Amino acid sequence: MNTLIIAGIAGFLVLILLSAAIRIVQEYERGVIFRLGRVLPGAKGPGLFFIIPIVDRMVKVNLQTVTMNVPPQDIITRDNVTIRVDAVVYFNVVEPIKATVEIQNYLIGTSQIAQTTLRSILGKAELDDLLAHREELNDKLQDVIDDLTEPWGVKVTLVEIKDVDLPDQMQRVMGRQAEAERLRRAKVINAEGEFQASTKLREAADVIAQSPIALQLRLLQTMAEVAAEKNSTLIFPVPVELLRFFEGGASLPREGS
């Protein structure tokens, strides 16, 4: 009886030791093993691994891409405009041992670095650059954050500025500025049209001046267009040359006078 009890206890202890020794690492994970406080070279995984209970300790590190939202930050741009900006950062662990040994929590560390870098980089930019050249600022943010997190074994793959919240007064000012710009463009287009029209009229006048018969043809064409409107009154412009002809005829001396 005592033998059975001892065997049962021994079997139970063996099961406990086996459960403590067996470790399963998923495809998207890597295991960092510490033996008596010292990290063993090379991260383990994926698959089934055995460790020495009590002596070894395994820390699993997730290698999947992390999507982290950067909380909205109050930023004063270089042209003294107060805005509120938030962003999203995509990163993943590429060196599990560094991510475990070099920093206590790489998630919190990356988040803090992203917030401070966002305020620093955007604070050096003007509002117009922030609105018009967002892609360039995204690339600059990605480069700076990636350089700072590289010692931790973290690779930042993408940084995107999500929303730029402007004060109401600034939105009204920008609306008036956009309206004034559209009005300016309309005036410029109208002036260019008037200039082109006047140029064509001058060219037409030069052609008519070289051929007087063209003026008469244009006059007849205008009369036909006016008559087509079925107006009750038709004003016929008489050329000055014709009036001069009649005036010359009236001034001739009469016979027998």
C-alpha positions as CSV (number, residue, x, y, z in Angstrom):
1,M,0.0,0.0,0.0
2,N,2.8,2.4,0.9
3,T,4.5,1.5,-2.3
4,L,1.5,2.5,-4.3
5,I,1.3,5.8,-2.5
6,I,4.9,6.5,-3.0
7,A,4.6,5.6,-6.7
8,G,1.6,7.8,-7.1
9,I,3.4,10.7,-5.4
10,A,6.4,10.2,-7.6
11,G,4.3,10.0,-10.7
12,F,2.5,13.2,-9.7
13,L,5.9,15.0,-9.2
14,V,7.1,13.7,-12.6
15,L,4.0,15.2,-14.2
16,I,4.5,18.5,-12.5
17,L,8.2,18.5,-13.6
18,L,7.2,17.7,-17.2
19,S,4.6,20.4,-17.3
20,A,7.1,22.8,-16.0
21,A,9.8,21.7,-18.5
22,I,7.6,21.6,-21.6
23,R,7.2,24.9,-23.5
24,I,5.3,25.5,-26.8
25,V,6.1,28.5,-28.8
26,Q,3.7,29.7,-31.5
27,E,4.6,30.6,-35.1
28,Y,4.3,34.3,-34.3
29,E,6.3,34.1,-31.1
30,R,9.9,33.5,-30.0
31,G,11.1,32.3,-26.6
32,V,14.0,34.0,-24.7
33,I,15.4,31.6,-22.2
34,F,17.2,32.7,-19.0
35,R,19.3,30.1,-17.2
36,L,20.2,31.1,-13.7
37,G,19.6,34.7,-14.7
38,R,21.7,34.7,-17.8
39,V,20.1,34.8,-21.2
40,L,20.9,32.0,-23.6
41,P,22.0,33.0,-27.1
42,G,19.4,32.7,-29.8
43,A,15.7,33.0,-29.3
44,K,13.8,29.7,-29.5
45,G,10.8,28.9,-31.6
46,P,8.5,28.1,-33.1
47,G,7.7,24.5,-31.8
48,L,8.1,22.4,-28.7
49,F,11.0,23.0,-26.3
50,F,12.2,21.6,-23.0
51,I,13.7,23.8,-20.3
52,I,15.1,22.8,-16.9
53,P,12.6,23.5,-14.2
54,I,13.6,26.0,-11.6
55,V,16.9,26.6,-13.4
56,D,15.5,28.0,-16.6
57,R,12.8,30.7,-17.3
58,M,11.3,31.4,-20.7
59,V,9.9,34.8,-21.8
60,K,7.7,34.8,-24.9
61,V,7.9,37.7,-27.3
62,N,5.3,38.4,-29.8
63,L,6.6,39.2,-33.3
64,Q,3.3,40.4,-34.9
65,T,2.9,43.9,-36.1
66,V,1.5,46.2,-33.4
67,T,-0.9,49.0,-34.3
68,M,-0.6,51.7,-31.7
69,N,-2.7,54.8,-31.5
70,V,-0.8,57.8,-30.3
71,P,-3.0,59.9,-28.0
72,P,-3.9,63.4,-29.3
73,Q,-1.1,65.9,-28.6
74,D,-1.4,69.7,-28.2
75,I,1.2,71.2,-30.5
76,I,2.3,74.8,-31.2
77,T,3.5,75.0,-34.8
78,R,6.4,77.2,-35.9
79,D,4.0,79.9,-37.0
80,N,2.4,79.9,-33.5
81,V,-0.8,78.0,-34.2
82,T,-2.1,75.7,-31.5
83,I,-3.4,72.4,-33.0
84,R,-4.3,69.0,-31.7
85,V,-2.8,66.0,-33.6
86,D,-3.0,62.3,-33.2
87,A,-1.3,59.5,-35.1
88,V,-0.9,55.8,-35.5
89,V,2.3,53.8,-35.4
90,Y,3.0,50.4,-36.9
91,F,5.9,48.4,-35.5
92,N,7.1,44.9,-34.6
93,V,9.9,43.2,-32.7
94,V,12.8,42.0,-34.9
95,E,15.2,41.1,-32.1
96,P,13.4,39.3,-29.3
97,I,16.4,39.2,-26.9
98,K,17.0,43.0,-27.1
99,A,13.3,43.6,-26.7
100,T,13.4,41.6,-23.5
101,V,16.8,42.6,-22.0
102,E,17.3,46.2,-23.2
103,I,14.0,47.7,-22.0
104,Q,11.5,46.8,-19.4
105,N,8.4,47.2,-21.6
106,Y,8.9,48.0,-25.3
107,L,5.2,48.7,-25.8
108,I,5.2,51.6,-23.3
109,G,8.6,52.8,-24.4
110,T,7.6,53.0,-28.1
111,S,4.4,54.8,-27.2
112,Q,6.3,57.4,-25.1
113,I,8.9,57.9,-27.9
114,A,6.1,58.3,-30.5
115,Q,4.4,61.0,-28.4
116,T,7.5,63.1,-27.7
117,T,8.7,62.8,-31.3
118,L,5.3,63.8,-32.6
119,R,5.4,67.0,-30.6
120,S,9.0,67.7,-31.5
121,I,8.8,67.2,-35.2
122,L,5.4,68.9,-35.8
123,G,6.4,71.8,-33.5
124,K,9.1,72.7,-36.0
125,A,6.8,72.7,-39.0
126,E,4.4,75.4,-40.2
127,L,0.6,74.8,-40.4
128,D,0.6,74.9,-44.2
129,D,3.4,72.3,-44.4
130,L,1.5,70.1,-42.0
131,L,-1.7,70.2,-44.1
132,A,0.0,70.1,-47.6
133,H,3.1,67.9,-47.0
134,R,1.8,65.3,-44.6
135,E,3.5,62.4,-46.4
136,E,6.9,64.0,-45.9
137,L,6.3,64.5,-42.2
138,N,5.1,60.9,-41.9
139,D,8.4,59.7,-43.3
140,K,10.4,61.9,-41.1
141,L,8.5,60.7,-38.0
142,Q,9.0,57.1,-39.0
143,D,12.8,57.6,-39.5
144,V,13.2,59.4,-36.1
145,I,11.1,56.9,-34.1
146,D,12.8,53.9,-35.8
147,D,16.3,55.2,-34.9
148,L,15.3,55.7,-31.3
149,T,13.7,52.2,-30.9
150,E,16.4,50.3,-32.8
151,P,18.5,49.6,-29.7
152,W,15.4,47.8,-28.3
153,G,15.1,45.5,-31.3
154,V,11.9,47.2,-32.4
155,K,11.4,48.1,-36.1
156,V,8.9,51.0,-36.9
157,T,7.5,50.3,-40.3
158,L,5.0,53.1,-40.7
159,V,3.8,56.3,-39.0
160,E,0.6,58.1,-40.1
161,I,-0.8,61.4,-38.9
162,K,-4.5,60.8,-38.5
163,D,-6.4,63.9,-37.6
164,V,-5.4,67.6,-37.3
165,D,-7.8,69.5,-35.1
166,L,-7.7,73.2,-35.8
167,P,-9.3,76.0,-33.6
168,D,-12.6,77.3,-34.8
169,Q,-11.1,80.8,-35.4
170,M,-8.4,79.3,-37.6
171,Q,-10.9,77.3,-39.6
172,R,-12.8,80.5,-40.3
173,V,-9.7,82.3,-41.3
174,M,-8.7,79.5,-43.7
175,G,-12.2,79.5,-45.1
176,R,-11.9,83.2,-45.9
177,Q,-8.5,82.7,-47.4
178,A,-9.7,79.9,-49.6
179,E,-12.6,82.1,-50.8
180,A,-10.3,85.0,-51.6
181,E,-8.0,82.7,-53.5
182,R,-10.9,81.4,-55.6
183,L,-12.0,85.0,-56.3
184,R,-8.5,85.9,-57.3
185,R,-8.3,83.0,-59.8
186,A,-11.7,84.0,-61.2
187,K,-10.6,87.5,-61.8
188,V,-7.3,86.4,-63.4
189,I,-9.2,84.0,-65.7
190,N,-11.7,86.8,-66.6
191,A,-8.8,89.2,-67.4
192,E,-7.1,86.6,-69.5
193,G,-10.3,86.1,-71.5
194,E,-10.8,89.8,-72.0
195,F,-7.2,90.1,-73.2
196,Q,-7.5,87.3,-75.7
197,A,-10.8,88.6,-77.0
198,S,-9.3,92.1,-77.5
199,T,-6.4,90.6,-79.3
200,K,-8.6,88.8,-81.7
201,L,-10.8,91.9,-82.3
202,R,-7.6,93.9,-83.1
203,E,-6.6,91.2,-85.6
204,A,-10.0,91.3,-87.1
205,A,-9.9,95.1,-87.4
206,D,-6.6,94.9,-89.1
207,V,-8.0,92.4,-91.7
208,I,-11.1,94.6,-92.3
209,A,-8.9,97.7,-92.7
210,Q,-6.9,96.0,-95.5
211,S,-10.1,95.0,-97.4
212,P,-13.0,97.6,-97.3
213,I,-15.4,95.2,-98.9
214,A,-15.1,93.0,-95.9
215,L,-16.6,95.7,-93.8
216,Q,-19.6,95.8,-96.2
217,L,-20.0,92.0,-96.0
218,R,-19.9,92.2,-92.2
219,L,-22.5,94.9,-92.2
220,L,-24.9,92.8,-94.4
221,Q,-24.3,89.8,-92.1
222,T,-25.2,91.9,-89.1
223,M,-28.4,93.2,-90.8
224,A,-29.4,89.6,-91.6
225,E,-29.0,88.5,-88.0
226,V,-31.0,91.5,-86.7
227,A,-33.8,90.9,-89.2
228,A,-34.0,87.3,-88.1
229,E,-35.2,88.5,-84.7
230,K,-38.5,89.8,-86.3
231,N,-38.2,93.2,-84.7
232,S,-40.6,96.0,-85.7
233,T,-37.8,98.6,-85.9
234,L,-34.6,98.0,-87.8
235,I,-31.8,100.5,-87.5
236,F,-29.6,100.5,-90.6
237,P,-26.2,102.1,-90.1
238,V,-25.2,104.1,-93.2
239,P,-21.5,104.2,-93.9
240,V,-19.9,107.7,-93.6
241,E,-18.5,107.3,-97.1
242,L,-22.0,107.1,-98.6
243,L,-23.1,110.2,-96.8
244,R,-20.1,112.1,-98.1
245,F,-21.1,111.0,-101.6
246,F,-24.6,112.5,-101.2
247,E,-23.1,115.6,-99.6
248,G,-20.8,116.0,-102.6
249,G,-23.7,115.6,-105.0
250,A,-25.8,118.2,-103.3
251,S,-23.0,120.8,-103.4
252,L,-22.8,120.7,-107.3
253,P,-23.9,123.9,-109.1
254,R,-27.3,123.7,-110.8
255,E,-27.6,124.2,-114.5
256,G,-28.8,127.6,-115.6
257,S,-28.1,129.2,-112.3
